[in-house]
Amino acid sequence: MENTGTDDRIEELRRRVDEVDLELIRILNERARIVQEIVAIKGDAGKPLFDPRREEEILRRVAEQNEGPIYDTSMREIFELILHRIRDLEVQREEFR
């Protein structure tokens, strides 16, 4: 009988994880759209598209604001990947123009 309660709790937590995953997808795509808008504005203004100081500022802030349980270094790596993949999106977009 106790197994049923455990299974129910696991299923409830999995549903919550699924909801968080969907929210992450939505937020990451929103972030990508905002970055695309910034890139378009910078392109029109003739400004450099990549700003390594800005990227480092973002990564530093991510580590500072991280409350865990994910380690700061791991959170930084996750955000580095996000930043690089969104930048890759812009490179691919330019290739198809």
PAKE-732329 format. One record per residue: x, y, z of N, C-alpha, C in turn; residue in three letters. Coordinates in pm, whole numbers. Example, Ala and Ser with C-alpha at 12.3 -4.5 7.8 and 13.67 -1.06 7.14 Angstrom:
BEGIN
+--------+--------+--------+--------+--------+--------+--------+--------+--------+-----+
!   n_xx !   n_yy !   n_zz !  ca_xx !  ca_yy !  ca_zz !   c_xx !   c_yy !   c_zz !   r !
+--------+--------+--------+--------+--------+--------+--------+--------+--------+-----+
!   1319 !   -569 !    780 !   1230 !   -450 !    780 !   1320 !   -330 !    780 ! Ala !
!   1285 !   -225 !    708 !   1367 !   -106 !    714 !   1290 !      3 !    787 ! Ser !
+--------+--------+--------+--------+--------+--------+--------+--------+--------+-----+
// end
This chain:
BEGIN
+--------+--------+--------+--------+--------+--------+--------+--------+--------+-----+
!   n_xx !   n_yy !   n_zz !  ca_xx !  ca_yy !  ca_zz !   c_xx !   c_yy !   c_zz !   r !
+--------+--------+--------+--------+--------+--------+--------+--------+--------+-----+
!     81 !   -119 !      0 !      0 !      0 !      0 !     86 !    127 !      0 ! Met !
!    194 !    125 !     77 !    282 !    241 !     86 !    345 !    271 !    -49 ! Glu !
!    361 !    169 !   -130 !    417 !    185 !   -264 !    331 !    276 !   -350 ! Asn !
!    199 !    268 !   -335 !    108 !    351 !   -412 !    130 !    498 !   -382 ! Thr !
!    146 !    532 !   -254 !    174 !    669 !   -216 !    306 !    717 !   -273 ! Gly !
!    405 !    632 !   -271 !    536 !    666 !   -328 !    525 !    687 !   -478 ! Thr !
!    456 !    596 !   -545 !    438 !    607 !   -690 !    361 !    734 !   -726 ! Asp !
!    258 !    765 !   -648 !    180 !    886 !   -672 !    267 !   1010 !   -657 ! Asp !
!    348 !   1011 !   -554 !    436 !   1127 !   -530 !    538 !   1142 !   -643 ! Arg !
!    593 !   1031 !   -689 !    687 !   1034 !   -800 !    619 !   1090 !   -924 ! Ile !
!    499 !   1043 !   -953 !    426 !   1091 !  -1070 !    395 !   1240 !  -1059 ! Glu !
!    357 !   1284 !   -940 !    330 !   1426 !   -919 !    457 !   1509 !   -944 ! Glu !
!    568 !   1465 !   -892 !    694 !   1537 !   -912 !    736 !   1535 !  -1059 ! Leu !
!    714 !   1424 !  -1126 !    747 !   1417 !  -1269 !    661 !   1515 !  -1349 ! Arg !
!    533 !   1528 !  -1313 !    447 !   1625 !  -1380 !    500 !   1766 !  -1361 ! Arg !
!    545 !   1795 !  -1238 !    603 !   1928 !  -1211 !    730 !   1951 !  -1292 ! Arg !
!    813 !   1847 !  -1304 !    934 !   1857 !  -1386 !    896 !   1883 !  -1532 ! Val !
!    796 !   1814 !  -1581 !    750 !   1835 !  -1718 !    701 !   1979 !  -1739 ! Asp !
!    630 !   2032 !  -1640 !    582 !   2171 !  -1649 !    700 !   2269 !  -1652 ! Glu !
!    800 !   2244 !  -1569 !    918 !   2329 !  -1566 !    992 !   2320 !  -1699 ! Val !
!   1002 !   2199 !  -1754 !   1067 !   2182 !  -1885 !    998 !   2266 !  -1992 ! Asp !
!    865 !   2262 !  -1994 !    791 !   2342 !  -2092 !    816 !   2491 !  -2073 ! Leu !
!    823 !   2534 !  -1949 !    851 !   2675 !  -1920 !    993 !   2712 !  -1964 ! Glu !
!   1088 !   2623 !  -1942 !   1225 !   2647 !  -1988 !   1230 !   2664 !  -2140 ! Leu !
!   1159 !   2578 !  -2210 !   1154 !   2587 !  -2357 !   1097 !   2721 !  -2398 ! Ile !
!    988 !   2761 !  -2336 !    925 !   2889 !  -2370 !   1020 !   3005 !  -2342 ! Arg !
!   1082 !   3004 !  -2227 !   1171 !   3114 !  -2188 !   1296 !   3118 !  -2276 ! Ile !
!   1353 !   3003 !  -2309 !   1472 !   3002 !  -2395 !   1440 !   3056 !  -2533 ! Leu !
!   1324 !   3020 !  -2586 !   1284 !   3073 !  -2716 !   1256 !   3223 !  -2710 ! Asn !
!   1199 !   3268 !  -2600 !   1176 !   3410 !  -2581 !   1310 !   3484 !  -2577 ! Glu !
!   1407 !   3426 !  -2506 !   1540 !   3487 !  -2498 !   1603 !   3495 !  -2636 ! Arg !
!   1589 !   3388 !  -2714 !   1646 !   3386 !  -2850 !   1581 !   3494 !  -2937 ! Ala !
!   1450 !   3512 !  -2925 !   1382 !   3615 !  -3004 !   1430 !   3755 !  -2966 ! Arg !
!   1450 !   3777 !  -2838 !   1499 !   3908 !  -2792 !   1640 !   3932 !  -2846 ! Ile !
!   1724 !   3830 !  -2839 !   1861 !   3842 !  -2892 !   1857 !   3869 !  -3042 ! Val !
!   1767 !   3803 !  -3114 !   1755 !   3829 !  -3257 !   1721 !   3975 !  -3283 ! Gln !
!   1635 !   4032 !  -3201 !   1599 !   4172 !  -3216 !   1720 !   4263 !  -3189 ! Glu !
!   1797 !   4230 !  -3085 !   1918 !   4306 !  -3055 !   2016 !   4298 !  -3172 ! Ile !
!   2033 !   4179 !  -3227 !   2125 !   4159 !  -3340 !   2080 !   4242 !  -3460 ! Val !
!   1951 !   4246 !  -3487 !   1900 !   4325 !  -3600 !   1927 !   4473 !  -3578 ! Ala !
!   1904 !   4521 !  -3458 !   1928 !   4662 !  -3428 !   2077 !   4694 !  -3440 ! Ile !
!   2161 !   4607 !  -3385 !   2306 !   4629 !  -3395 !   2351 !   4626 !  -3540 ! Lys !
!   2297 !   4531 !  -3617 !   2333 !   4521 !  -3759 !   2297 !   4646 !  -3835 ! Gly !
!   2178 !   4698 !  -3812 !   2134 !   4821 !  -3878 !   2220 !   4940 !  -3839 ! Asp !
!   2271 !   4938 !  -3715 !   2352 !   5050 !  -3666 !   2499 !   5033 !  -3697 ! Ala !
!   2535 !   4918 !  -3757 !   2675 !   4893 !  -3790 !   2762 !   4861 !  -3670 ! Gly !
!   2700 !   4818 !  -3562 !   2774 !   4784 !  -3440 !   2815 !   4637 !  -3444 ! Lys !
!   2924 !   4603 !  -3375 !   2964 !   4461 !  -3368 !   2854 !   4378 !  -3303 ! Pro !
!   2831 !   4260 !  -3357 !   2723 !   4176 !  -3307 !   2760 !   4105 !  -3178 ! Leu !
!   2886 !   4068 !  -3164 !   2930 !   3992 !  -3046 !   3007 !   4084 !  -2952 ! Phe !
!   2969 !   4083 !  -2826 !   3034 !   4164 !  -2723 !   3082 !   4071 !  -2612 ! Asp !
!   3210 !   4032 !  -2616 !   3259 !   3937 !  -2515 !   3247 !   3991 !  -2372 ! Pro !
!   3257 !   4122 !  -2354 !   3241 !   4179 !  -2219 !   3099 !   4156 !  -2168 ! Arg !
!   3001 !   4173 !  -2255 !   2861 !   4152 !  -2216 !   2839 !   4005 !  -2179 ! Arg !
!   2896 !   3915 !  -2259 !   2881 !   3773 !  -2230 !   2942 !   3740 !  -2093 ! Glu !
!   3059 !   3791 !  -2066 !   3123 !   3765 !  -1937 !   3041 !   3825 !  -1822 ! Glu !
!   2982 !   3941 !  -1845 !   2895 !   4004 !  -1745 !   2775 !   3914 !  -1714 ! Glu !
!   2716 !   3857 !  -1818 !   2601 !   3767 !  -1800 !   2644 !   3645 !  -1719 ! Ile !
!   2757 !   3585 !  -1756 !   2803 !   3463 !  -1689 !   2840 !   3491 !  -1543 ! Leu !
!   2899 !   3605 !  -1516 !   2933 !   3643 !  -1379 !   2806 !   3660 !  -1297 ! Arg !
!   2708 !   3729 !  -1354 !   2582 !   3753 !  -1284 !   2508 !   3622 !  -1256 ! Arg !
!   2511 !   3531 !  -1352 !   2446 !   3400 !  -1335 !   2504 !   3329 !  -1213 ! Val !
!   2636 !   3328 !  -1203 !   2701 !   3261 !  -1089 !   2669 !   3333 !   -958 ! Ala !
!   2667 !   3465 !   -961 !   2639 !   3542 !   -839 !   2495 !   3521 !   -791 ! Glu !
!   2401 !   3509 !   -883 !   2261 !   3498 !   -846 !   2214 !   3355 !   -822 ! Gln !
!   2299 !   3260 !   -855 !   2263 !   3120 !   -838 !   2254 !   3084 !   -689 ! Asn !
!   2140 !   3028 !   -651 !   2118 !   2989 !   -512 !   2128 !   2838 !   -492 ! Glu !
!   2160 !   2763 !   -599 !   2176 !   2620 !   -586 !   2043 !   2547 !   -590 ! Gly !
!   2042 !   2420 !   -596 !   2151 !   2329 !   -565 !   2253 !   2309 !   -678 ! Pro !
!   2229 !   2366 !   -793 !   2326 !   2353 !   -903 !   2449 !   2438 !   -866 ! Ile !
!   2567 !   2378 !   -882 !   2691 !   2451 !   -852 !   2706 !   2570 !   -945 ! Tyr !
!   2771 !   2676 !   -894 !   2793 !   2796 !   -974 !   2864 !   2766 !  -1105 ! Asp !
!   2968 !   2681 !  -1098 !   3043 !   2648 !  -1220 !   2955 !   2575 !  -1320 ! Thr !
!   2869 !   2488 !  -1271 !   2779 !   2415 !  -1361 !   2676 !   2509 !  -1422 ! Ser !
!   2623 !   2601 !  -1342 !   2525 !   2697 !  -1392 !   2590 !   2785 !  -1499 ! Met !
!   2713 !   2824 !  -1473 !   2786 !   2905 !  -1572 !   2802 !   2826 !  -1703 ! Arg !
!   2837 !   2699 !  -1694 !   2852 !   2615 !  -1814 !   2719 !   2603 !  -1889 ! Glu !
!   2611 !   2587 !  -1816 !   2478 !   2579 !  -1880 !   2451 !   2707 !  -1957 ! Ile !
!   2478 !   2821 !  -1897 !   2452 !   2948 !  -1964 !   2550 !   2973 !  -2078 ! Phe !
!   2673 !   2927 !  -2065 !   2766 !   2938 !  -2178 !   2710 !   2864 !  -2299 ! Glu !
!   2656 !   2746 !  -2274 !   2597 !   2668 !  -2383 !   2477 !   2740 !  -2443 ! Leu !
!   2392 !   2796 !  -2359 !   2276 !   2871 !  -2408 !   2323 !   2988 !  -2495 ! Ile !
!   2419 !   3065 !  -2445 !   2469 !   3180 !  -2521 !   2529 !   3137 !  -2654 ! Leu !
!   2608 !   3031 !  -2652 !   2672 !   2985 !  -2776 !   2569 !   2932 !  -2876 ! His !
!   2469 !   2859 !  -2829 !   2369 !   2804 !  -2921 !   2284 !   2915 !  -2981 ! Arg !
!   2252 !   3017 !  -2904 !   2177 !   3128 !  -2961 !   2263 !   3203 !  -3061 ! Ile !
!   2393 !   3217 !  -3033 !   2484 !   3280 !  -3128 !   2493 !   3194 !  -3255 ! Arg !
!   2499 !   3062 !  -3240 !   2500 !   2972 !  -3356 !   2376 !   2992 !  -3441 ! Asp !
!   2263 !   3015 !  -3378 !   2137 !   3040 !  -3449 !   2153 !   3161 !  -3541 ! Leu !
!   2218 !   3265 !  -3491 !   2238 !   3385 !  -3572 !   2333 !   3359 !  -3688 ! Glu !
!   2437 !   3280 !  -3665 !   2531 !   3246 !  -3772 !   2458 !   3167 !  -3880 ! Val !
!   2379 !   3068 !  -3841 !   2304 !   2989 !  -3937 !   2205 !   3075 !  -4013 ! Gln !
!   2144 !   3169 !  -3946 !   2048 !   3258 !  -4010 !   2118 !   3340 !  -4120 ! Arg !
!   2237 !   3386 !  -4092 !   2313 !   3464 !  -4191 !   2353 !   3379 !  -4310 ! Glu !
!   2381 !   3251 !  -4288 !   2420 !   3161 !  -4396 !   2308 !   3141 !  -4496 ! Glu !
!   2185 !   3152 !  -4451 !   2070 !   3128 !  -4538 !   2014 !   3255 !  -4600 ! Phe !
!   2080 !   3367 !  -4580 !   2034 !   3493 !  -4639 !   2085 !   3509 !  -4779 ! Arg !
+--------+--------+--------+--------+--------+--------+--------+--------+--------+-----+
// end
